[in-house]
Amino acid sequence: MTQPTPIVSPLVALVVNDNEGSRYLMTSWLDRAGFHVVPAGTGAEALARLTDTSIDIAILDVNLPDMSGFEICEAIRSSPATEWIPIVHVSATAIEASDRSEGLIRGADAYLTEPVEPRELLAILASLLRRAHMRQETLRTTTRLRALNAASADVHASSTEPRLFEAVVGGASRIADSSAVLVTATAMWTQEAGPSALPPDAIRAVEQLTEPARAGYTTVSTDDANLVERPHTGVVFSDESGEPAGAILVPAEAGGDSEVLPMLAQLALTTTLSLVNLRALEIEHRIGLVFQQSLLPQQMPETPGLTLAVRYVAASRHTDVGGDFYEAFALDDSRTVVAIGDVVGHSLHAAIIMGKIRHALRAYALDGYDPADVIERVDRMIRKFHRADLTTAICGIADLERHEFAFCNAGHLPFVKVSAGDARLVETHGTLLGIGTARRVTSAIPLGPGDRIVMVTDGLLERRRESLDVGLERLRVGALPNVGETLEMSIDRIVRDIGPGDDPDDDIAIVAFDVAQTR
C-alpha cells in the first residue's frame, strides 16, 4: 500500500497503546509521515511524557491496564499547559456509538475504531493540527490584545513619567512575550532592573536609533552594544513638540512576528499622547502649587522662647491643588497663634476656600477672640457663603506667660504633645467647620520649657486598608526628638519615615513648635 506524503515536520505525536504490535504499527506510520513519535504503554507513562515532553498531538487507546483513554483525555484537558493538544481516541473493542459519544463528550477531538486506515488517520491528524494551530494563533492574538489594552490603561493612569515608562516596558514585554527595553534621551528602562542612567556612548546610540523617525520611519532597529546585547527592533514615541522622545525595543526574533510591531506601534502612540498630557498637567500642577503656596505664610514669626517649623508636601497624583493649610503668627511677645486645617476636596476651589479660611482665622485672632470664638466665627462664615465646603481645623494660642496651649479642635486629627521624654496624643475635638453645632469650647494643656507640639493633616498618616489609629501611633512615636536633633530635622524625619514616600496620594501639612528650655 502506498504511504501518504509527509504532512508536517517535525511534530511530536504521543501514541498510547498497551498492545505492543498495534503501538509499533501506528508508530511506523507516523514516523514515515514525518512525526517524531513518543510511545507509552500505560496511562501513567503517558502522563509522565506529557510532563517532560512537548507534545503536539495525542493518540490514545481507550482500554489501558491502569486507566482509560477517557481519563487520560480529561487529565490533558484539565491542565492549561496541555488543554489545547488535539486528541484522537482509538479502540478495537469500544466500538459502539455510545463509546464514541463518551470519548467526544469527555474531550477527544476524534474517535477511530480499529483496524484504522493509515491515510484516514494521517488526514484526521493533519486536520486537527491545522485547527489546533489556528486556535493557538487566535489565543496568542487575544492574549496580546489583552496585554495591549491593559498596558494602555496603565499608561493612561500613570501620574508620573517613571510610572508611565514602567507601564510601557511591562506592557511591551507581555505583548512580545520577551524582555522589552525602553530608552529615552538619558535613561533606559527594563522590566527586570527598572530605570538606569545612560552613559555618554549610549546617549549617542539613542540619538542614532531615533534619527530615522524624523524622516517618517515607523520602526527602528539596533545592535549597538552600548544599548543592547543582541539585535533589537521596535518603535519610536514622541514628546509634546513631535520630536522623538525615546523608543520601545524588543529582541529582533520577537519583533519578527507579524503582530508584535503593529501592537507596539499602538502602544507607542498611547505613550506619546499620555506623555504629552502628563507634561502639560505637570506644568499646570506647578502653576497651581505656586498659587497655593502664595496663600500660605511665607515665613514663620520670631517669637522669643518659641521655635516653629512647617512643611508642605503636595500630592503628586493630582493636578489640582489641595485645601491643606497651616498658620502661625505672633499676637505679642508671649502669645503665638498656631493653626492647621484641611478643606475637604482636591481642587482649585478647595485652595481658594483654604485661603479665605486662613485669612478669616487670622483676622478674628488678631481681634482678640479666643480659639473657640475664632473657630465659631469661621464656621459661621463657611455656613453662610460656602455651605458645601466642609473643613477640619485646629486653632491654638501658645501662651508662654501663662504656660499653656489653648486650642479648639474642629474635627481635625489629634495632635501630639511631647514633654519630658514622653509623647501623647491630645484627642479633644469637636465637629467639622460648616456643619453648625452647639457652642464650641476652648481647651488648654500645660506648656512648659522643652515641650513640643506637632500638628499634621491626614495625608501624612492615612494608608489604604489600615486603621488611622495605626498612623496616629506612628506619629506619636515619631514626634519624640532624637538626641541632638533640631525641630527642623525632626520634621524632615517625620515626613521621611512616617509619610507615604515620594508619591503621596494626598497633600501633607505639618506645623510644629518647641518651647525653649529658658526664655
C-alpha positions as CSV (number, residue, x, y, z in Angstrom):
1,M,0.0,0.0,0.0
2,T,1.4,3.4,-0.9
3,Q,2.1,5.6,2.1
4,P,0.9,9.2,2.2
5,T,3.3,12.1,1.7
6,P,4.6,13.5,4.9
7,I,2.4,16.4,6.0
8,V,4.2,18.3,8.8
9,S,7.7,18.0,10.1
10,P,8.8,17.9,12.8
11,L,5.7,17.4,15.1
12,V,5.6,15.3,18.2
13,A,2.9,12.6,18.5
14,L,2.2,10.8,21.7
15,V,1.0,7.2,21.0
16,V,-0.5,5.4,24.0
17,N,-1.4,1.7,23.5
18,D,-0.7,-1.3,25.7
19,N,-0.6,-3.6,22.7
20,E,3.0,-3.6,21.5
21,G,2.1,-4.7,18.0
22,S,-0.5,-2.0,17.5
23,R,1.7,0.6,19.0
24,Y,4.6,-0.4,16.7
25,L,2.4,-0.3,13.6
26,M,1.0,3.1,14.4
27,T,4.4,4.4,15.3
28,S,5.8,3.3,11.9
29,W,3.0,5.1,10.0
30,L,3.6,8.3,11.9
31,D,7.4,8.0,11.6
32,R,7.2,7.7,7.8
33,A,4.8,10.7,7.7
34,G,7.5,12.9,9.4
35,F,6.3,12.8,13.0
36,H,8.6,12.3,16.0
37,V,6.7,9.6,18.0
38,V,6.8,9.3,21.8
39,P,5.4,5.9,22.7
40,A,3.7,4.9,26.0
41,G,2.2,1.6,27.2
42,T,0.2,2.8,30.2
43,G,-1.7,5.8,31.3
44,A,0.8,6.7,34.0
45,E,3.6,6.6,31.4
46,A,1.6,8.8,29.1
47,L,1.0,11.4,31.8
48,A,4.7,11.4,32.6
49,R,5.6,12.0,28.9
50,L,3.2,15.0,28.9
51,T,5.1,16.5,31.8
52,D,8.6,16.1,30.4
53,T,8.0,16.4,26.6
54,S,6.4,19.0,24.3
55,I,3.5,17.1,22.7
56,D,1.7,18.4,19.5
57,I,-0.9,15.6,19.2
58,A,-2.0,12.6,21.3
59,I,-3.4,9.2,20.0
60,L,-4.9,7.3,22.9
61,D,-6.1,3.7,23.1
62,V,-9.3,3.6,25.1
63,N,-8.6,0.5,27.1
64,L,-5.4,0.5,29.1
65,P,-4.3,-1.6,32.0
66,D,-4.2,1.2,34.6
67,M,-6.7,3.8,33.4
68,S,-8.9,4.5,30.4
69,G,-8.1,6.7,27.5
70,F,-11.1,8.8,28.6
71,E,-9.4,9.6,31.9
72,I,-6.1,10.5,30.2
73,C,-8.0,12.8,27.9
74,E,-9.6,14.5,30.9
75,A,-6.2,14.9,32.6
76,I,-4.9,16.6,29.4
77,R,-7.8,18.9,29.2
78,S,-7.6,19.9,32.9
79,S,-4.1,21.4,32.6
80,P,-3.6,24.9,31.0
81,A,-0.3,23.7,29.6
82,T,-1.8,20.9,27.6
83,E,-5.5,21.7,27.2
84,W,-5.0,22.7,23.6
85,I,-3.5,19.4,22.4
86,P,-5.6,17.6,19.8
87,I,-6.6,14.1,21.0
88,V,-7.7,11.1,19.0
89,H,-9.2,8.0,20.7
90,V,-8.6,4.7,19.1
91,S,-10.1,1.3,20.1
92,A,-10.7,-2.2,18.7
93,T,-13.2,-3.1,21.4
94,A,-15.1,0.0,22.4
95,I,-16.7,0.5,19.1
96,E,-20.3,1.2,19.9
97,A,-21.9,4.6,19.2
98,S,-22.1,5.1,23.0
99,D,-18.4,4.6,23.3
100,R,-17.7,7.2,20.5
101,S,-20.1,9.6,22.1
102,E,-18.5,9.3,25.6
103,G,-15.0,9.8,24.1
104,L,-16.1,13.0,22.3
105,I,-18.0,14.3,25.4
106,R,-15.0,13.7,27.6
107,G,-12.7,15.9,25.5
108,A,-11.5,14.0,22.4
109,D,-11.4,15.7,19.0
110,A,-11.9,12.4,17.0
111,Y,-12.7,8.7,17.6
112,L,-11.5,5.9,15.4
113,T,-12.2,2.2,15.5
114,E,-9.6,-0.4,14.6
115,P,-8.5,-1.5,12.1
116,V,-7.5,2.0,11.2
117,E,-6.7,3.0,7.6
118,P,-3.3,4.9,7.7
119,R,-4.4,7.5,5.1
120,E,-7.5,8.3,7.1
121,L,-5.6,8.6,10.4
122,L,-3.0,11.0,8.9
123,A,-5.7,13.0,7.2
124,I,-7.5,13.4,10.6
125,L,-4.2,14.3,12.3
126,A,-3.5,17.0,9.7
127,S,-7.0,18.5,10.1
128,L,-6.7,18.5,13.9
129,L,-3.3,20.1,13.8
130,R,-4.5,22.8,11.5
131,R,-7.4,23.5,13.8
132,A,-5.0,23.5,16.8
133,H,-2.6,25.9,15.1
134,M,-5.5,28.3,14.3
135,R,-6.7,28.0,17.9
136,Q,-3.2,28.8,19.3
137,E,-2.8,31.7,16.9
138,T,-6.2,33.1,18.0
139,L,-5.3,32.6,21.6
140,R,-1.9,34.3,21.2
141,T,-3.5,37.2,19.4
142,T,-6.2,37.5,22.1
143,T,-3.6,37.4,24.8
144,R,-1.5,40.1,23.1
145,L,-4.6,42.3,22.6
146,R,-5.4,42.0,26.3
147,A,-1.9,42.9,27.2
148,L,-2.1,45.9,24.9
149,N,-5.4,47.1,26.4
150,A,-4.1,46.6,30.0
151,A,-0.8,48.4,29.2
152,S,-2.8,51.3,27.6
153,A,-5.0,51.6,30.6
154,D,-1.9,51.6,32.9
155,V,-0.2,54.2,30.8
156,H,-3.2,56.5,30.8
157,A,-3.5,56.0,34.6
158,S,0.2,56.9,35.3
159,S,0.6,60.0,37.3
160,T,4.4,60.4,36.8
161,E,6.8,59.7,33.9
162,P,8.6,56.9,35.8
163,R,5.3,55.1,36.3
164,L,4.4,55.7,32.7
165,F,7.6,54.2,31.5
166,E,7.2,51.2,33.9
167,A,3.8,50.6,32.5
168,V,5.1,50.8,28.9
169,V,8.0,48.4,29.3
170,G,5.9,46.0,31.2
171,G,3.2,46.0,28.6
172,A,5.7,45.7,25.7
173,S,7.3,42.6,27.4
174,R,3.9,41.0,27.7
175,I,2.9,41.7,24.1
176,A,6.2,40.3,22.7
177,D,6.5,37.6,25.3
178,S,10.1,38.7,25.7
179,S,12.1,41.2,27.8
180,A,11.5,44.7,26.4
181,V,13.7,47.8,26.7
182,L,12.6,51.4,26.7
183,V,15.1,54.1,26.1
184,T,14.8,57.9,26.4
185,A,17.4,60.6,25.7
186,T,19.0,60.0,29.1
187,A,17.8,56.7,30.6
188,M,17.0,53.1,29.9
189,W,14.1,51.1,31.4
190,T,13.7,47.3,31.7
191,Q,11.1,45.3,33.5
192,E,13.7,43.4,35.5
193,A,16.0,46.2,36.5
194,G,13.8,49.4,36.3
195,P,15.5,52.7,35.2
196,S,19.2,53.3,34.8
197,A,21.0,56.4,33.6
198,L,22.7,56.2,30.2
199,P,26.4,56.8,29.8
200,P,27.5,59.2,27.0
201,D,28.1,56.5,24.4
202,A,24.6,55.1,25.0
203,I,23.1,58.6,24.7
204,R,24.7,58.9,21.3
205,A,23.4,55.5,20.4
206,V,19.8,56.5,21.3
207,E,20.2,59.6,19.1
208,Q,21.3,57.5,16.1
209,L,18.5,55.0,16.9
210,T,15.7,57.5,16.8
211,E,17.0,59.6,13.9
212,P,15.1,57.6,11.2
213,A,11.8,58.6,13.0
214,R,12.5,62.2,12.0
215,A,12.3,61.1,8.4
216,G,9.0,59.3,8.9
217,Y,10.1,55.7,9.5
218,T,7.8,53.9,11.9
219,T,10.2,51.2,13.0
220,V,13.8,51.2,14.1
221,S,16.4,48.6,14.9
222,T,19.8,48.5,16.6
223,D,22.5,46.1,17.5
224,D,24.6,48.8,19.3
225,A,26.4,47.1,22.2
226,N,26.0,50.4,24.2
227,L,22.3,49.7,24.3
228,V,21.6,46.0,23.8
229,E,23.4,42.7,24.0
230,R,21.8,41.3,20.8
231,P,19.8,42.8,17.9
232,H,16.6,44.6,18.8
233,T,13.8,46.1,16.8
234,G,11.0,48.4,17.9
235,V,9.1,51.7,17.5
236,V,9.6,55.3,18.5
237,F,7.4,57.6,20.6
238,S,7.4,61.4,20.6
239,D,7.2,64.3,23.0
240,E,4.9,67.3,23.1
241,S,6.9,69.0,20.3
242,G,6.6,66.0,18.0
243,E,10.3,65.2,18.3
244,P,11.4,61.6,19.1
245,A,11.4,61.1,22.9
246,G,12.5,57.5,23.0
247,A,12.0,54.0,21.7
248,I,10.3,50.7,22.8
249,L,12.5,47.8,21.8
250,V,12.2,44.0,21.8
251,P,14.6,41.3,20.7
252,A,14.6,41.0,16.9
253,E,13.3,37.5,16.9
254,A,10.2,38.6,18.9
255,G,9.7,41.6,16.7
256,G,9.8,39.4,13.6
257,D,6.3,38.2,14.5
258,S,3.8,40.0,12.2
259,E,1.6,41.1,15.1
260,V,4.2,42.4,17.6
261,L,5.4,45.6,15.9
262,P,1.9,46.9,15.0
263,M,0.8,46.4,18.6
264,L,4.0,48.1,19.8
265,A,3.2,51.0,17.4
266,Q,-0.2,51.4,19.0
267,L,1.4,51.3,22.5
268,A,3.9,54.0,21.3
269,L,1.0,56.2,20.2
270,T,-0.6,55.8,23.6
271,T,2.7,56.6,25.2
272,T,3.1,59.8,23.1
273,L,-0.4,61.0,24.0
274,S,0.0,60.2,27.7
275,L,3.4,61.8,27.9
276,V,2.2,65.0,26.3
277,N,-0.8,65.2,28.6
278,L,1.3,64.3,31.7
279,R,3.8,67.0,30.9
280,A,1.0,69.6,30.3
281,L,-0.5,68.5,33.6
282,E,2.8,68.9,35.4
283,I,3.1,72.5,34.1
284,E,-0.5,73.2,35.4
285,H,0.4,71.5,38.6
286,R,3.5,73.7,39.2
287,I,1.4,76.8,38.4
288,G,-1.2,75.6,40.9
289,L,1.4,74.9,43.5
290,V,2.8,78.4,43.1
291,F,-0.7,79.8,43.6
292,Q,-1.4,77.6,46.6
293,Q,1.9,78.4,48.3
294,S,1.2,82.1,47.8
295,L,-1.9,81.6,50.0
296,L,0.3,80.1,52.9
297,P,2.5,82.0,55.3
298,Q,5.9,82.7,53.6
299,Q,7.9,82.9,56.9
300,M,7.5,81.9,60.5
301,P,7.2,84.5,63.3
302,E,10.2,85.1,65.5
303,T,8.8,84.7,69.0
304,P,11.2,84.8,71.9
305,G,11.3,81.3,73.6
306,L,9.4,79.6,70.7
307,T,10.8,77.7,67.7
308,L,8.4,77.0,64.8
309,A,8.7,74.7,61.8
310,V,6.3,73.9,59.0
311,R,6.3,71.6,56.0
312,Y,4.0,71.3,53.0
313,V,4.2,68.3,50.5
314,A,1.9,68.4,47.5
315,A,0.2,65.3,46.3
316,S,2.0,64.1,43.1
317,R,-1.1,62.3,41.8
318,H,-3.2,65.4,41.4
319,T,-3.0,68.3,39.0
320,D,-5.5,70.2,41.2
321,V,-4.1,71.9,44.3
322,G,-5.4,70.9,47.7
323,G,-7.0,72.6,50.7
324,D,-4.5,71.8,53.4
325,F,-3.2,74.9,55.2
326,Y,-1.2,76.0,58.2
327,E,-0.9,79.3,60.0
328,A,1.5,80.8,62.6
329,F,1.8,84.4,63.7
330,A,2.6,86.3,66.9
331,L,0.0,88.3,68.8
332,D,2.6,89.8,71.0
333,D,6.0,88.8,72.6
334,S,4.4,85.9,74.6
335,R,1.5,84.7,72.6
336,T,1.6,83.0,69.2
337,V,-1.3,81.7,67.1
338,V,-0.7,78.3,65.6
339,A,-3.3,76.7,63.3
340,I,-3.7,73.9,60.8
341,G,-6.6,72.6,58.7
342,D,-7.9,70.8,55.6
343,V,-10.7,71.8,53.3
344,V,-12.4,68.7,52.0
345,G,-11.6,68.0,48.4
346,H,-8.7,68.5,46.0
347,S,-9.3,71.3,43.6
348,L,-8.5,75.0,42.9
349,H,-11.8,75.7,44.6
350,A,-10.6,74.0,47.8
351,A,-7.4,76.1,47.7
352,I,-9.4,79.3,47.3
353,I,-11.6,78.4,50.2
354,M,-8.5,77.5,52.2
355,G,-7.1,81.0,51.6
356,K,-10.4,82.6,52.7
357,I,-10.5,80.5,55.9
358,R,-6.9,81.2,56.8
359,H,-7.3,85.0,56.4
360,A,-10.6,84.9,58.4
361,L,-8.9,82.9,61.1
362,R,-6.0,85.4,61.2
363,A,-8.4,88.4,61.3
364,Y,-10.5,87.0,64.2
365,A,-7.5,86.0,66.2
366,L,-5.9,89.5,65.8
367,D,-9.2,91.0,67.1
368,G,-8.6,89.2,70.4
369,Y,-11.0,86.3,70.2
370,D,-10.0,83.1,71.9
371,P,-9.6,79.9,69.8
372,A,-13.2,78.7,70.3
373,D,-14.6,82.1,69.3
374,V,-12.3,82.2,66.3
375,I,-13.5,78.7,65.2
376,E,-17.1,79.7,65.8
377,R,-16.9,82.7,63.6
378,V,-15.1,80.9,60.8
379,D,-17.8,78.2,61.0
380,R,-20.4,80.8,60.6
381,M,-18.7,82.3,57.6
382,I,-18.4,78.9,55.9
383,R,-22.1,78.1,56.5
384,K,-23.1,81.5,55.2
385,F,-21.0,81.6,52.0
386,H,-19.6,78.1,51.4
387,R,-22.1,75.5,52.7
388,A,-20.7,72.6,50.6
389,D,-17.1,73.1,51.8
390,L,-16.6,71.1,55.0
391,T,-13.3,71.8,56.7
392,T,-11.3,70.4,59.7
393,A,-9.1,72.8,61.7
394,I,-7.3,73.4,64.9
395,C,-6.7,76.9,66.1
396,G,-4.5,77.4,69.1
397,I,-2.6,80.0,71.1
398,A,0.8,79.2,72.6
399,D,1.0,81.5,75.7
400,L,4.4,81.5,77.2
401,E,3.4,83.8,80.1
402,R,0.5,81.6,81.2
403,H,2.5,78.4,80.3
404,E,-0.4,76.9,78.3
405,F,-1.5,76.0,74.9
406,A,-5.2,76.9,74.5
407,F,-6.9,75.4,71.5
408,C,-10.1,74.5,69.8
409,N,-10.3,71.4,67.5
410,A,-13.0,71.4,64.8
411,G,-13.0,67.8,63.6
412,H,-9.2,67.6,62.9
413,L,-6.8,64.8,63.8
414,P,-5.4,64.7,67.3
415,F,-2.1,66.5,67.7
416,V,1.0,65.3,69.7
417,K,2.4,66.9,72.8
418,V,6.0,65.9,73.8
419,S,7.0,66.6,77.3
420,A,9.8,65.3,79.5
421,G,10.7,62.5,77.0
422,D,7.1,61.3,76.7
423,A,4.7,61.8,73.8
424,R,0.9,61.6,74.0
425,L,-2.0,62.3,71.6
426,V,-4.2,65.2,72.6
427,E,-7.6,63.9,71.4
428,T,-10.0,66.7,72.4
429,H,-12.0,67.7,69.4
430,G,-15.4,68.9,68.1
431,T,-17.4,68.9,64.9
432,L,-16.2,70.0,61.4
433,L,-16.5,73.5,60.2
434,G,-19.5,74.0,58.0
435,I,-21.9,71.8,59.9
436,G,-23.0,74.0,62.7
437,T,-23.2,72.8,66.3
438,A,-23.5,73.8,69.9
439,R,-21.2,76.5,71.1
440,R,-17.6,75.4,70.9
441,V,-15.2,75.5,73.9
442,T,-11.5,76.3,74.3
443,S,-9.4,73.6,75.9
444,A,-6.0,74.2,77.4
445,I,-3.0,72.0,78.2
446,P,0.1,72.9,80.2
447,L,3.1,74.1,78.1
448,G,6.5,74.2,79.8
449,P,10.1,74.5,78.9
450,G,11.3,71.9,76.4
451,D,7.8,70.9,75.4
452,R,6.9,70.2,71.8
453,I,3.6,70.3,69.8
454,V,3.2,68.6,66.4
455,M,0.1,69.0,64.3
456,V,-0.4,67.3,60.9
457,T,-3.0,66.8,58.2
458,D,-4.3,63.3,57.3
459,G,-2.2,63.0,54.1
460,L,0.8,62.1,56.3
461,L,-0.9,59.2,58.1
462,E,-3.7,57.7,56.0
463,R,-3.0,54.4,54.3
464,R,-5.3,52.1,52.3
465,R,-6.6,49.1,54.3
466,E,-5.0,50.5,57.6
467,S,-6.7,52.0,60.6
468,L,-6.0,55.7,61.2
469,D,-5.1,54.7,64.8
470,V,-2.0,52.9,63.4
471,G,-0.9,56.1,61.7
472,L,-1.5,58.2,64.8
473,E,0.6,55.8,66.8
474,R,3.4,56.2,64.3
475,L,3.1,60.0,64.6
476,R,3.2,59.8,68.4
477,V,6.4,57.8,68.5
478,G,8.0,59.7,65.6
479,A,7.4,63.1,67.3
480,L,9.9,62.2,70.0
481,P,13.1,64.1,69.2
482,N,16.3,62.2,68.6
483,V,19.5,63.2,70.5
484,G,21.0,66.3,69.0
485,E,18.1,66.8,66.6
486,T,16.7,70.2,65.9
487,L,13.0,70.8,65.3
488,E,13.6,71.2,61.5
489,M,15.5,67.9,61.4
490,S,12.7,66.2,63.4
491,I,10.0,67.4,60.9
492,D,12.1,66.2,58.0
493,R,12.5,62.8,59.6
494,I,8.8,62.6,60.3
495,V,7.9,63.3,56.7
496,R,10.6,60.8,55.5
497,D,9.8,57.9,58.0
498,I,6.1,58.3,58.6
499,G,4.9,59.8,55.3
500,P,3.9,57.9,52.2
501,G,7.1,58.4,50.3
502,D,7.9,60.3,47.2
503,D,4.5,59.8,45.6
504,P,1.8,60.9,48.1
505,D,-1.9,60.4,47.3
506,D,-2.9,63.5,49.3
507,D,-1.3,66.8,50.4
508,I,0.6,66.9,53.7
509,A,0.8,69.9,56.0
510,I,2.8,69.9,59.3
511,V,3.2,72.7,61.8
512,A,5.2,72.2,65.0
513,F,6.8,74.2,67.7
514,D,9.3,73.8,70.6
515,V,9.3,75.8,73.8
516,A,12.8,76.8,74.8
517,Q,14.3,75.4,78.0
518,T,14.9,79.0,79.2
519,R,13.3,82.2,78.0
